Amino acid sequence: MAKPRKEPLFFNRELSWLEFNRRVLEEAMDPTVPLLERVKFLSISSSNLDEFFMVRVGGLQQLLDEGKTRFDPSGLSTVRQLSIIRRRTHQMVADQYGCLLHELEVLLAEAEIRRLHVQNLRPQQREYVEQLFEGDIYPVLAPIAIESSATFPLLRGLALNLAVRLKPAQDSPRKQRYAVVAVPRQFARLIPVPATEGFQYVLIEDVIGAFVEKLFPGEPVAEWVPFRITRNADMSVREDQANDLLAQMREVLQARRHSACVRLEVSDTATYLMLKFLKGALQVREESVSRVPGPIDLSAYAALPRMVAYEELKDQPWSPQPSPQVTPNDSMFDVIARKDVLLVHPYESFEPVVRLINQAADDPDVLAIKQILYRTSENSPIVAALARAAGKGKHVTAVVELKARFDEARNIEWAKELELAGVQVIYGLKWLKTHAKVCIIVRREPGDVRRYCHFGTGNYNEITATLYSDIGLMTCNEDFGVDATAFFNSITGYSQPIAYRKLEAAPLGLRAKLLDLIESEIQRRKQGQKALIMAKINSLVDPQIIQTLYKASQAGVKIQLNVRGICSLRPGVRGLSENISVVSIVDRFLEHARVLYFHHGGESLVFISSADWMPRNLDRRVELLVPVEDRDHQQRLIAMLNLCFEDTAKVRTLMPDGGYVRAPSSGQGKPVRFQEAMYRLGREAAQRAQTDRYTVFEPQRPASAAS
Amino acid sequence: MRKQTPTSQPPGTTPAARTLAVIDIGASAMRLRIAEIGADGEVRALESLQHAVHLGKDTFTTGRIQTETVEECVKILKGFRRIMTEYGVTQPDQIRAVATSAVREAENRESVLDRLYMSTQINVEAIEGTEENRLTYIAIQDALRGEKRLKKGKAIIVDIGGGSTELLLLEEGCVTFAHSFRLGALRIRETLETYRAPTDRVRAVLDQHIRRVVDQLRHTVPVKQVEAMVAVSGDAQFAASLLSPSWASDRLVSLELKGFCELADKLATVPVDDLVRQYRIPYQEAETLGPALLVCEQLARVFAAKSILVPKASLRDGLIQEMVAGSTWTEEFAVQAIYSAVTLGKKYSFDRRHAEHVAELSAQMFRALLAEHKLDPRYELLLRIAALLHEIGNYVSDRSHHKHSMYLILNSDLFGLRRKDIALIALTARYHRRATPQPYHEEYQALDRDSRIAVAKLAAILRVADALERSHLPEQRAVSFAREKNQFVATVHDVQDLTLERLALKEKGNMFEEVFGVPVLLRAARAAKSESAHG
């Protein structure tokens, strides 16, 4: 049966990720997408790529530098992976700029939104810009002259700079020299200029460049070019040596500022001399240099849609709807006590979660609040509520994951704030990232103590909850309360992990549970039963899970996967995976919810989870798998999983060769668009609930009369 | 003195359930259970925490607990304390913390307990083996209720811990034998490690070692064969969950001996690391799993038990039940303790009828005098037992039989009672006649002050009760007790004459008056209209 196969069993994860970013870029290229949304997708594809270079390319490069070359599950060596990545990213960057310069900027100009060069400004615009430079920008510029490569300044990763080549003054004996000017970060990159019609802007580096000679009186400027570097950020705390995680974390942040340069982006206007200088001073290899034909760092364009009013060039807003299960202004404790609440964000509002924690902070009967915080918003109302609760004498415990990548600095800040407010703050577990999302509220009620739990697939962040698709489950079911507190006690170190009634947690039992669930479908199929697995996850990389899915496919289990990002599983290969289909949706909202369905002989097992199917999630993170038991909730999630596969607008199907293709347009009728359908369903339900409330007369009684 | 304070409640709310916490410091783990007791006495577990500790490793190999281990315990207890605080469990009367064999046997036990108290304000009590017996028995009551197999015939209940094994023999539902053996799964594991047996010999050494202890144990237990064996340990529960996956926690699961033995044999050879990986159990549990199951297996074999019954119960359940009962013993325990006293009495050919009459009268007086003696209701049981046994010394000789009674009691085991309780019973029996407590009475002086006072009070009551039973009547007389202004009156109903009793009372001296400050007056109440009093 297992005859040697030419094609490897797995797709390489880096290349699969690049495929994902290509799908994002395709949204920018899609003429059916509103113009300013296309700009937004372009900027996302750019910032995605930045992170990819920092973490993935950085990591691979470091392996190579340490001489540790190894083969990935698809059989590619580190060297080979890097060279393919370089080739593909060069192409991707070319496509990004092609898209910007030849499509988007042309269309934007048609809509009277124009990027201008300083030399092309009309006189009063030029005067405006010059005043801006003289008054605001010039005073904060700190040019650094480079005498030798040893004196090259420490540059911040991903920050924009100008490299300036200076000719010696006419009568000076000195050689030509170079200088670096960091573009100050406190100014917006896109600077609007007064315009008679439409919206016109200049880029800050252009403004600085135009007046750069004012910084070097007496030395003529031969050329100036914008550039930036990307540093390896794939480094973490050596936790075996970390006595004080907070201090060590700060050191890592420090170290990241010095780490190796994995990419140099420089304007393609740079001369040979300038390039030679930068490469030498930054010790960058030729293959790490990216010459770009337009503005560096397209993520800056994320600001453009916010700066202009052109609503016709943007998506119709799909604002979060109130959940029909949650009555406005009601106590969340009453709502949850009536029935478990399932929230599907961002179609349904995150407000009930914030309300729950706020009410918990102010409720005199709440004894304790325990919460895991991974990433959260600035000025988070949840963090404020936790601090307030501690101030009121409640026992508040917050597990703050300092190791949430790129949020470390912010996390350190508010972790300290919480501590000062009297919250017991725990910085996650040694070796493991705490990625599970759970909040427990212990409340003394007449007769007994009750625990209200919220389990989520996304972070406690009310801002991203309007942009990411996530699931939240609120319950006061006893079993979940017992499990959640036991889970919490194991993270806080008060107890060893003990067996759970309902939940499964990584790194202990989650992987085994998933394998069991898949195996169980295999056994049922072998006994002639119907067998079906549906899953919606962000990444699928774990070789053991993939192998078991292959085994299931071979046994005849039908498997439908909706994997937004990386997928190492090769679907649709005869004899290997012909019963597996994989789709990916890239649309307005970031697909983020992890929802699993197992047919289980018709019993329907449905789970939500914080974990992706990657070794790091299953083995090196603290994650949760939460069963959804309410039949109505199950039906909602199953309908959602099915709906993904009916999408004909935004879905791409993964091919056996690793490419993604769009669904062929049926030609007849309106195509199905998953996110739009979800939004419509959410709105209809909210409207129905609203009318229902109007038809039931509920007398308002003074508060004192309420029981 | 002691006020019964209900848990403080904000006014206007329904009285909440009582929340309490029990902590069990065992040989290899510390465990906390926070539970809520409903108005109907229903127990609901809120939190269960556990943490591995090296107490057993320390005590069983070096005899004392190392400083690092103590500090580790302090850290864990502090964590427990925090979780308890979250549930409002902060008052000493909401918390009971006990330590078993590993702490009990440590040379530095007292300083360890002091250190724990100083840094956590949790008063940990090192309990005796006999108390473990009692707690085990109480713990399984819920699970055993309605279990017919145990109402008839013989059964043994075994709780195999890390450092000790509690064994109870149940005959027709009564505890007829109880003992705590120094046989523990961790002890065995440690012994094994000191042998440094080669891996392939481990199993043989293990078997040999266990067989030897089990053999010794068999000679102590006064039966050869039992119908069933109840196994009360985490290890047995683990085995049960494997053998009977659909086991509902509130039910007792019955395991076939054959299947159990096969599983025990299989697991005993699996390396500890593999057990941890395969079954996802904590390391400290994996370490003792093999030895514990093998002990279980051997016990079941030597007593020819047909099945092994496993309840989901532990020492912590027993502790909680006792806290629910508050300052009294649980009823189930009181019945068994009295039963064991009667068994002891029979052994020394006591006059059962007389003993039981005196016991009943003593108990009545104890209740009538609550306001005077201010003793915990628990002392009623001790008084009852002292009354049951006060004359067993007659078996030795009727001269100074009260002293013989004391020695016999002091050297006996009474089910579930601490040495301290037994000493109290023995001294109460001793002072039922002749000399009142004197400073030169060695055993009396060995007691702490509270106990000395308790003995005096109980003995004073016992003397009166014994006097009332002077005639050794076939039927117990109806007596009612009442405190009147300057005297304590015992009204004996339906009698003509109390001369004999008065004489007896006089013979026993005026200990009652010395202790309670008022004399006892015997009053005969004749049938029907009775009001007159004798002078």
Interface residues (C-beta under 8 A of the other chain):
Chain A: P364 L367 A368 H395 Q424 V442 R444 E445 P446 G447 D448 V449 V482 T485 A486 N489 T492 G493 Y494 S495 Q496 P497 I498 A499 L508 G509 A512
Chain B: P10 T13 T14 A16 A17 T19 A29 L32 E36 G38 A39 R44 A45 L46 E47 S48 L49 Q50 H51 A52 I76 G79 F80 R82 I83 T85 E86 Y87 G88 R280 P282
